[in-house]
Amino acid sequence: MKRMINILLTLFLFLISSIDSPLKGNELDSLTHKGIRQIYSIDFTGAEETFRRIIADYPEHPSGRFFLAMIDWWKILLDLDIEKYDDIFFQKIEDVVYQCDEILKREPQNVDALFFKGGAIGFRGRLRAIRESWLKAADDGREALPIVQRASKIDPDNKDVELGFGIYNYYASVIPDRYPLIKPLMLFFPNGDKEKGINQLRNTAFNGKYANYEARYFLMTLYFQFESDAYAAEEFAKLLNEDFPDNPVFERWRGRIAVRRGAMQLADSLFMNVYNKCKLNYPGYNNKGEREAVYYLGVHHKDNRNIDSAKYFFHRCEELSLGMDKKEESGFLINSVLYLGMLYDESGEREKAIEFYNRVLKMKDFSSSRKWAESYIKTPYRR
């Protein structure tokens, strides 16, 4: 249910407007592009310098404050289990909303203020959903939608706004059928249109001025998670990964998609990159990223009968998981322990193998893990 509500509330993520007014000039436009790329490149220090410069040079424009908040949003995205950035993120969002409201008191038709206010409220709602504050998140969703609809009427040619409408049209169409429990909630919102939503997202992905990267991100994930089309997902994963090769979110997504497509050489290359960057302490390459990387590296070596290398990576995955799994065992841990038992069986270390199989039996069942462990206790695993 948590995932369903989170997806529903994601429908109300509306990003930003175009900053095309001749009064604002090319410098603001150039600085904004620079700062956005710095955020996606996980260069948070550089991005903060850029957007603080915008605040200093263009104090009446809400973009600087909005994107300062987006720096914290990406810090949160890199590890959703860490909540230390939540309070500062919420405070920065309040600053954006306050500034936009002050502008709208003077200029009720100010498109920039409407878009940035709608986007800020949408992001606030999204984090509230992640933190399971459902009622507040739903209120944010309902508040954001009419703001951006109003802005779109004022500036109907804006390609970036199609990001929000594309997200809404797609998910409002597919979610109720996949998750019937959500249908009653959708009575309060307009109907969706799946094909229209995909077309809107693709239009923004290739023609958007500022929201093109976010549109590509959503297309990548919806093709992978809902359309089960890993080849279409790869199109956008490749674009994002090549534009931002040191963004761990994009690199790990492309690795997962490669695994789904059976492109194991590509997956091995991507996850080895992730692993090495974690070891070198690249920004954003954390224990979660390393755990995922070593797991898939272990699978790759196991499938290629590189037993010693597979053991090394699965033991590292086990070590990381034991330090990270707080409430219950993760699939990474359970599979790693099971596979280690199988690998020790392959290398003729039967007692060690049984030790790992018995550990699996003490864990929660994951993808028939207990059944496999029981069978290998009775009959040693052989490829």
C-alpha positions in Angstrom: 0.0 0.0 0.0 2.9 2.3 0.8 4.3 1.9 -2.7 0.8 2.5 -4.3 0.2 5.7 -2.4 3.7 6.9 -3.1 3.2 6.3 -6.9 -0.2 8.1 -6.7 1.3 11.1 -5.1 4.1 11.2 -7.6 1.5 12.1 -10.1 1.5 15.6 -8.7 5.2 16.2 -9.2 5.2 19.3 -11.4 8.6 20.7 -12.2 9.3 24.2 -13.6 8.4 26.7 -16.2 10.5 28.0 -19.0 12.5 31.1 -18.1 12.1 32.9 -21.4 11.2 36.4 -20.5 13.5 38.9 -22.2 13.5 40.8 -19.0 15.5 38.0 -17.4 18.2 37.7 -20.0 20.5 35.0 -21.2 22.7 35.0 -18.1 19.9 33.6 -15.9 19.1 31.0 -18.5 22.7 29.9 -18.8 23.3 29.8 -15.1 20.1 27.8 -14.5 21.2 25.2 -17.1 24.6 25.1 -15.5 23.2 24.5 -12.0 20.8 21.9 -13.1 23.6 19.9 -14.8 25.6 20.3 -11.6 22.8 18.8 -9.5 22.4 15.8 -11.8 26.2 15.4 -11.8 26.1 15.2 -8.0 28.3 18.3 -7.8 26.3 19.8 -5.0 29.0 22.3 -3.9 29.2 23.7 -7.5 25.4 23.8 -7.8 25.0 25.6 -4.5 27.5 28.3 -5.7 25.6 28.6 -8.9 22.1 29.0 -7.4 23.3 31.3 -4.6 24.7 33.5 -7.4 21.3 33.5 -9.0 19.7 34.5 -5.7 22.2 37.4 -5.4 21.9 38.6 -9.0 18.2 37.9 -9.5 16.7 38.2 -6.0 13.1 38.6 -7.4 13.2 35.3 -9.3 12.2 32.1 -7.5 14.5 29.8 -9.5 17.5 30.2 -7.2 15.7 29.2 -4.1 13.8 26.4 -5.8 16.9 24.7 -7.1 18.7 25.2 -3.7 15.9 22.9 -2.4 16.5 20.5 -5.3 20.1 20.0 -4.1 18.7 18.7 -0.8 16.1 16.6 -2.7 18.9 14.8 -4.5 20.8 14.3 -1.3 17.7 12.6 0.0 17.3 10.5 -3.2 20.8 9.1 -2.8 19.8 7.3 0.3 16.1 7.4 1.3 16.8 5.8 4.7 18.7 8.9 5.8 16.4 11.7 7.1 19.0 14.3 8.2 18.2 16.5 5.1 14.4 16.5 5.5 14.1 19.5 7.8 16.3 21.8 5.7 14.6 20.6 2.5 11.1 21.4 4.0 12.4 24.9 5.1 13.8 25.7 1.7 10.5 24.6 0.1 8.6 27.0 2.5 11.0 29.8 1.4 10.1 29.1 -2.3 6.4 29.0 -1.6 6.6 32.3 0.4 8.5 34.1 -2.3 6.1 32.9 -5.0 3.1 34.0 -2.9 4.7 37.5 -2.5 5.1 37.7 -6.3 1.6 36.5 -7.0 0.2 39.2 -4.7 1.6 41.8 -7.0 1.3 39.8 -10.3 -1.4 37.1 -10.1 -0.6 36.0 -13.6 3.1 35.5 -13.1 3.8 32.2 -14.8 7.2 31.6 -13.2 5.8 32.1 -9.7 2.9 29.7 -10.4 5.2 27.0 -11.8 7.8 27.2 -9.1 5.1 27.2 -6.4 3.4 24.2 -7.9 6.7 22.4 -8.3 7.8 23.1 -4.7 4.5 21.9 -3.3 4.7 18.8 -5.5 8.2 17.9 -4.2 7.1 18.5 -0.6 4.2 16.1 -1.1 6.5 13.5 -2.6 8.8 13.5 0.4 5.9 13.4 2.8 4.7 10.3 0.9 8.1 8.7 1.2 8.0 9.4 5.0 4.4 8.0 5.1 2.7 11.3 6.0 -0.1 10.4 3.8 -2.8 13.0 4.6 -0.3 15.9 4.3 1.1 14.4 1.1 -2.4 14.1 -0.4 -3.2 17.7 0.5 0.0 18.8 -1.3 -1.1 16.9 -4.4 -4.5 18.4 -4.5 -3.0 21.9 -3.9 -0.3 21.6 -6.6 -2.5 20.4 -9.5 -4.7 23.5 -10.0 -1.7 25.8 -9.6 0.1 24.2 -12.5 -3.1 23.9 -14.6 -3.6 27.6 -14.2 0.0 28.3 -15.2 -0.4 26.1 -18.3 -3.4 28.1 -19.5 -1.3 31.2 -19.3 1.7 29.6 -21.2 0.2 26.7 -23.2 3.3 26.3 -25.4 5.6 25.4 -22.6 7.1 22.0 -23.2 8.4 21.6 -19.7 4.9 21.6 -18.1 4.1 18.5 -20.2 6.3 16.6 -17.7 3.8 17.0 -15.0 0.8 16.4 -17.2 2.5 13.4 -18.8 3.2 11.9 -15.4 -0.3 12.4 -14.3 -2.0 11.1 -17.5 0.1 7.9 -17.5 -0.1 6.9 -13.9 -3.7 8.0 -13.4 -4.5 5.6 -16.2 -2.4 2.5 -15.2 -2.4 2.6 -11.4 -6.1 2.0 -10.7 -6.2 -1.1 -12.9 -3.0 -2.5 -11.3 -3.9 -1.5 -7.8 -7.7 -1.6 -7.3 -7.4 -0.3 -3.7 -6.4 3.0 -5.1 -9.5 3.4 -7.3 -11.6 5.1 -4.6 -8.9 7.8 -4.2 -8.9 8.5 -7.9 -12.6 9.6 -7.7 -11.3 13.0 -6.5 -9.0 13.5 -9.5 -9.4 13.7 -13.3 -9.1 10.6 -15.5 -5.8 9.7 -17.1 -4.8 8.8 -20.6 -1.9 6.4 -20.9 -0.8 7.0 -24.5 -1.2 10.7 -24.2 0.9 10.6 -21.0 3.7 8.8 -22.8 3.6 11.2 -25.7 3.7 14.2 -23.4 6.7 12.7 -21.5 8.5 11.9 -24.7 7.9 15.5 -26.0 9.4 16.9 -22.8 12.3 14.4 -22.9 13.4 15.5 -26.3 12.1 19.1 -26.5 11.9 20.3 -22.9 14.2 23.2 -21.9 14.7 22.3 -18.2 12.6 19.3 -17.5 14.0 17.0 -20.2 16.2 15.0 -17.9 13.4 14.4 -15.4 11.1 13.3 -18.2 13.7 10.8 -19.4 14.0 9.5 -15.8 10.3 8.9 -15.6 10.2 7.2 -19.0 13.0 4.9 -18.0 11.3 3.9 -14.8 7.8 3.5 -16.3 9.0 1.4 -19.2 10.9 -0.8 -16.8 8.4 -1.1 -14.0 5.0 -0.9 -15.6 5.5 -1.6 -19.3 8.0 -4.4 -18.8 9.9 -3.1 -21.8 13.6 -3.1 -20.8 14.6 -2.2 -24.3 12.6 1.0 -24.3 13.9 1.7 -20.8 17.4 1.3 -22.0 16.9 4.1 -24.5 16.5 6.7 -21.7 18.9 5.0 -19.3 21.6 5.3 -21.9 20.9 9.0 -22.5 20.9 9.8 -18.8 24.0 7.6 -18.0 26.0 9.1 -20.9 25.0 12.7 -20.0 25.8 12.1 -16.3 28.2 9.2 -16.0 28.9 9.9 -12.4 25.3 10.0 -11.2 24.9 6.7 -9.2 21.1 6.7 -9.5 21.3 6.7 -13.3 24.2 4.3 -13.5 22.6 1.7 -11.2 19.3 2.0 -13.1 21.1 1.3 -16.4 22.8 -1.7 -14.7 19.4 -3.2 -13.6 17.9 -2.7 -17.0 20.9 -4.4 -18.6 20.4 -7.4 -16.3 16.7 -7.5 -17.3 17.7 -7.5 -21.0 20.3 -10.2 -20.5 23.1 -7.8 -21.5 25.3 -9.2 -18.8 28.6 -7.8 -20.2 27.2 -4.3 -20.1 25.7 -4.9 -16.6 29.1 -6.3 -15.4 30.8 -3.2 -16.8 28.3 -0.8 -15.2 28.3 -2.4 -11.8 32.1 -2.6 -11.8 32.1 1.1 -12.4 29.8 1.6 -9.5 31.9 -0.7 -7.3 35.1 1.1 -8.1 33.5 4.6 -7.6 32.3 3.4 -4.2 35.8 2.4 -3.3 37.1 5.8 -4.4 34.4 7.6 -2.5 32.8 9.3 -5.4 30.0 11.7 -4.3 26.8 9.7 -3.9 28.4 6.3 -4.3 27.5 4.9 -0.9 27.0 1.5 0.8 23.7 0.9 -0.9 25.2 1.4 -4.3 28.1 -0.9 -3.5 25.8 -3.6 -2.1 23.8 -3.7 -5.3 27.0 -3.6 -7.4 28.7 -6.5 -5.6 25.5 -8.6 -5.7 25.2 -8.4 -9.5 29.0 -8.8 -9.9 28.7 -11.9 -7.8 25.9 -13.2 -10.0 27.9 -12.6 -13.1 30.9 -14.4 -11.9 28.8 -17.3 -10.5 27.1 -17.7 -13.9 30.5 -17.8 -15.5 31.9 -20.3 -13.0 34.5 -17.9 -11.6 34.0 -19.4 -8.2 36.6 -17.4 -6.2 35.5 -14.1 -7.6 31.8 -14.9 -7.0 32.6 -15.8 -3.4 34.4 -12.5 -2.9 31.6 -10.4 -4.1 28.8 -12.3 -2.3 30.8 -12.2 0.9 31.1 -8.4 0.5 27.3 -8.2 -0.2 26.7 -10.3 2.9 28.9 -8.0 5.0 27.2 -4.8 3.7 23.8 -6.3 4.2 24.4 -7.3 7.8 25.3 -3.7 8.6 22.4 -2.3 6.7 19.4 -4.6 7.3 17.8 -3.3 10.4 14.2 -4.6 10.5 14.5 -7.8 8.5 16.8 -9.6 6.0 17.0 -8.1 2.5 16.8 -10.1 -0.6 20.4 -9.2 -1.2 21.5 -10.9 2.0 19.3 -14.0 1.6 20.4 -14.7 -2.0 24.0 -14.0 -1.2 24.0 -16.5 1.7 22.2 -19.1 -0.5 24.6 -18.6 -3.4 27.6 -18.8 -1.1 26.3 -22.2 0.0 26.0 -23.3 -3.6 29.5 -22.0 -4.4 31.1 -23.8 -1.5 29.3 -27.0 -2.7 30.8 -26.4 -6.1 34.3 -26.1 -4.7 33.9 -29.3 -2.6 33.6 -27.6 0.8 30.4 -29.4 1.9 30.5 -28.6 5.6 30.8 -24.9 4.8 28.0 -25.1 2.3 25.7 -26.7 4.9 26.5 -23.9 7.3 25.3 -21.3 4.8 22.2 -23.4 3.9 21.2 -23.6 7.6 21.6 -19.8 7.8 19.1 -19.4 5.0 16.6 -21.6 6.9 16.7 -19.1 9.8 15.9 -16.2 7.6 12.6 -15.1 6.1 11.6 -16.9 2.9 12.6 -15.0 -0.2 11.8 -16.4 -3.7 11.6 -20.0 -2.4 15.0 -19.6 -0.7 14.2 -22.1 2.1 13.0 -24.7 -0.4 16.3 -24.4 -2.3 18.4 -24.5 0.9 16.5 -27.6 2.1 17.0 -29.4 -1.2 20.8 -28.6 -1.2 21.2 -29.9 2.4 19.7 -33.2 1.2 21.6 -33.3 -2.1 24.7 -31.2 -2.7 24.4 -28.5 -5.4 25.9 -29.3 -8.7 25.8 -27.2 -11.8 
